[in-house]
Amino acid sequence: MAGEGARSSAGHGARFVQCEITSSPEDMAGTGNPAPRQPRTPAQRPAPAPPLRKPPQVLMIRKEEAPTPAAPAEAAAAAQATPPAVPTPPLVSAPGTGSSGPSSSRVGEDDLFDMAGMEGMTMADLLGPEPSRQRRATPGSGGGTAGGGAPTPQRSAPGRTVDDFDFDEEAFLAALDENEPVGTTGEVVRGVVIGMESDGVYVDIGGKAPGFMPKKECGLGVITNLKERFPKGAEVEVLVTREQNADGMVTVSARALALRQSWEKIRQLEKDGKVVQVKVNGFNRGGVTCDLEGLRGFIPRSQLNEGENHEALMGKTLGVAFLEVNADTRKLVLSEKRAATAAKFSELEVGQLVEGQVVAVKPYGFFVDLGGVSGLLHQSSITGAVLRDLREAFQQGDRLKAIVTDLDPGRGRIALNTALLEGQPGELLIARETVMAEAEDRANRARSVLRQQEQAAG
């Protein structure tokens, strides 16, 4: 379009004016409107420029507060507390952002994104001081003034020490003793009867609340009159079977304590190999029953001297020994036949000279019948010499004298020794009759040797 022209339309009465305004590209860049597109040949079209990658920009927006007059000392302290100002890069409009005016100029990328001034700075330096810290450090702020006047210094509360709490060690220990739980399960305690009900007895054992003993736990057997058995004010010894509940009350039992004491006594009797007297109070197909120290005992038919007619033993008193004692399973098995062995054990002691008959020959020694019980003469205790064959010393049916060196009533074992009767090792093999004839005198010498061995071992 090289000129101007006008055309009129008679039909519509409108006039359309078409004109051409020629301007430079710099003027168009300042107006903000895009320049008209000019037809160009392919050779005149510029090559497309690669897209520019803009580095990240860090902008800081600070809200400046008007400083208020303050005292010179406080201003100096605030100046020292305030961090140095962070240099901010100049904000320059990028080309083509729409800035108008003759003063607008182009700035190079090196000047626009100059990072040299930020070298060595941390993120805290870039972000600046926290507002809360700045408010505390700025003089004349609301938190440090009283009535808008001079700021008042903030005083921190002094720390309290242990002495400030009026601590009393004796009172503290006394409080612990008062609140300490009384009575743990399995503990034996002593108390005083303070009350009674139809279902049990109350016992004061020193706790926050009295202990309660149910009627069935008041003792062994059947108790018909609690008042006669446990009068008020009587001292009793009980076993704690349940620790205190939420109310501080514990459950106690006199029966459990009696059972524990009975089992302990029976275990000692078994260990000593004692023979006890019991009264038969029942029977069944397997044997008879009896009571011993408040416990129910059982005697099998095979352990009775009159096992074929065991029903006729009702009400009779028998001497029995112990076969099995187990408190965990509450099993107490007795034997009348073994009572003879136990009675014999009660007559024996270590160092005693006994006489018996060889009833069995084993590879490891001789079994000797001592009149109801058997003792073992081990091969190492026959003679001090080397023994090639046991029959060189004794044969089955021979009678001999020996010294008791060990007793185990619980296991029913008796250890015998004939080597202690020898004057020299092997004398029993060449002069057995002489050794047996002088056994009494030689036994006295052997007992002194045994005592010396016991003292050396002790």
Secondary structure in CASP SS format (residue, H / E / C, confidence):
PFRMAT SS
TARGET T0000
AUTHOR 0000-0000-0000
METHOD secondary structure of the structure
MODEL  1
M C 1.00
A C 1.00
G C 1.00
E C 1.00
G E 1.00
A E 1.00
R E 1.00
S E 1.00
S C 1.00
A C 1.00
G C 1.00
H C 1.00
G C 1.00
A C 1.00
R E 1.00
F E 1.00
V E 1.00
Q E 1.00
C C 1.00
E C 1.00
I C 1.00
T C 1.00
S C 1.00
S C 1.00
P H 1.00
E H 1.00
D H 1.00
M H 1.00
A H 1.00
G H 1.00
T H 1.00
G C 1.00
N C 1.00
P C 1.00
A C 1.00
P C 1.00
R C 1.00
Q C 1.00
P C 1.00
R C 1.00
T C 1.00
P C 1.00
A C 1.00
Q C 1.00
R C 1.00
P C 1.00
A C 1.00
P C 1.00
A C 1.00
P C 1.00
P C 1.00
L C 1.00
R C 1.00
K C 1.00
P C 1.00
P C 1.00
Q C 1.00
V C 1.00
L C 1.00
M C 1.00
I C 1.00
R C 1.00
K C 1.00
E C 1.00
E C 1.00
A C 1.00
P C 1.00
T C 1.00
P C 1.00
A C 1.00
A C 1.00
P H 1.00
A H 1.00
E H 1.00
A H 1.00
A H 1.00
A H 1.00
A H 1.00
A H 1.00
Q H 1.00
A H 1.00
T C 1.00
P C 1.00
P C 1.00
A C 1.00
V C 1.00
P C 1.00
T C 1.00
P C 1.00
P C 1.00
L C 1.00
V C 1.00
S C 1.00
A C 1.00
P C 1.00
G C 1.00
T C 1.00
G C 1.00
S C 1.00
S C 1.00
G C 1.00
P C 1.00
S C 1.00
S C 1.00
S C 1.00
R C 1.00
V C 1.00
G C 1.00
E H 1.00
D H 1.00
D H 1.00
L H 1.00
F C 1.00
D C 1.00
M C 1.00
A H 1.00
G H 1.00
M H 1.00
E C 1.00
G C 1.00
M C 1.00
T C 1.00
M H 1.00
A H 1.00
D H 1.00
L H 1.00
L H 1.00
G C 1.00
P C 1.00
E C 1.00
P H 1.00
S H 1.00
R H 1.00
Q H 1.00
R H 1.00
R H 1.00
A H 1.00
T C 1.00
P C 1.00
G C 1.00
S C 1.00
G H 1.00
G H 1.00
G H 1.00
T E 1.00
A C 1.00
G C 1.00
G C 1.00
G C 1.00
A C 1.00
P E 1.00
T C 1.00
P C 1.00
Q C 1.00
R C 1.00
S C 1.00
A C 1.00
P C 1.00
G C 1.00
R C 1.00
T C 1.00
V H 1.00
D H 1.00
D H 1.00
F H 1.00
D C 1.00
F C 1.00
D C 1.00
E H 1.00
E H 1.00
A H 1.00
F H 1.00
L H 1.00
A H 1.00
A H 1.00
L H 1.00
D H 1.00
E H 1.00
N H 1.00
E C 1.00
P C 1.00
V C 1.00
G C 1.00
T C 1.00
T C 1.00
G C 1.00
E C 1.00
V E 1.00
V E 1.00
R E 1.00
G E 1.00
V E 1.00
V E 1.00
I E 1.00
G E 1.00
M E 1.00
E E 1.00
S C 1.00
D C 1.00
G E 1.00
V E 1.00
Y E 1.00
V E 1.00
D E 1.00
I C 1.00
G C 1.00
G C 1.00
K C 1.00
A C 1.00
P C 1.00
G E 1.00
F E 1.00
M E 1.00
P E 1.00
K H 1.00
K H 1.00
E H 1.00
C C 1.00
G C 1.00
L C 1.00
G C 1.00
V C 1.00
I C 1.00
T C 1.00
N C 1.00
L H 1.00
K H 1.00
E H 1.00
R H 1.00
F C 1.00
P C 1.00
K C 1.00
G C 1.00
A C 1.00
E E 1.00
V E 1.00
E E 1.00
V E 1.00
L E 1.00
V E 1.00
T E 1.00
R E 1.00
E C 1.00
Q C 1.00
N C 1.00
A C 1.00
D C 1.00
G C 1.00
M C 1.00
V C 1.00
T E 1.00
V E 1.00
S E 1.00
A H 1.00
R H 1.00
A H 1.00
L H 1.00
A H 1.00
L H 1.00
R H 1.00
Q H 1.00
S H 1.00
W H 1.00
E H 1.00
K H 1.00
I H 1.00
R H 1.00
Q H 1.00
L H 1.00
E H 1.00
K H 1.00
D H 1.00
G C 1.00
K C 1.00
V C 1.00
V E 1.00
Q E 1.00
V E 1.00
K E 1.00
V E 1.00
N E 1.00
G E 1.00
F E 1.00
N C 1.00
R C 1.00
G C 1.00
G E 1.00
V E 1.00
T E 1.00
C E 1.00
D E 1.00
L E 1.00
E C 1.00
G C 1.00
L E 1.00
R E 1.00
G E 1.00
F E 1.00
I E 1.00
P E 1.00
R H 1.00
S H 1.00
Q H 1.00
L C 1.00
N C 1.00
E C 1.00
G H 1.00
E H 1.00
N H 1.00
H H 1.00
E H 1.00
A H 1.00
L H 1.00
M C 1.00
G C 1.00
K C 1.00
T E 1.00
L E 1.00
G E 1.00
V E 1.00
A E 1.00
F E 1.00
L E 1.00
E E 1.00
V E 1.00
N E 1.00
A C 1.00
D C 1.00
T C 1.00
R C 1.00
K E 1.00
L E 1.00
V E 1.00
L E 1.00
S E 1.00
E C 1.00
K C 1.00
R H 1.00
A H 1.00
A H 1.00
T H 1.00
A H 1.00
A H 1.00
K H 1.00
F H 1.00
S H 1.00
E H 1.00
L C 1.00
E C 1.00
V C 1.00
G C 1.00
Q C 1.00
L E 1.00
V E 1.00
E E 1.00
G E 1.00
Q E 1.00
V E 1.00
V E 1.00
A E 1.00
V E 1.00
K E 1.00
P C 1.00
Y C 1.00
G E 1.00
F E 1.00
F E 1.00
V E 1.00
D E 1.00
L C 1.00
G C 1.00
G C 1.00
V C 1.00
S E 1.00
G E 1.00
L E 1.00
L E 1.00
H E 1.00
Q H 1.00
S H 1.00
S H 1.00
I C 1.00
T C 1.00
G C 1.00
A C 1.00
V C 1.00
L C 1.00
R C 1.00
D C 1.00
L H 1.00
R H 1.00
E H 1.00
A C 1.00
F C 1.00
Q C 1.00
Q C 1.00
G C 1.00
D C 1.00
R E 1.00
L E 1.00
K E 1.00
A E 1.00
I E 1.00
V E 1.00
T E 1.00
D E 1.00
L E 1.00
D E 1.00
P C 1.00
G C 1.00
R C 1.00
G C 1.00
R E 1.00
I E 1.00
A E 1.00
L E 1.00
N E 1.00
T C 1.00
A H 1.00
L H 1.00
L H 1.00
E C 1.00
G C 1.00
Q C 1.00
P C 1.00
G C 1.00
E H 1.00
L H 1.00
L H 1.00
I H 1.00
A C 1.00
R H 1.00
E H 1.00
T H 1.00
V H 1.00
M H 1.00
A H 1.00
E C 1.00
A H 1.00
E H 1.00
D H 1.00
R H 1.00
A H 1.00
N H 1.00
R H 1.00
A H 1.00
R H 1.00
S H 1.00
V H 1.00
L H 1.00
R H 1.00
Q H 1.00
Q H 1.00
E H 1.00
Q H 1.00
A H 1.00
A H 1.00
G C 1.00
END
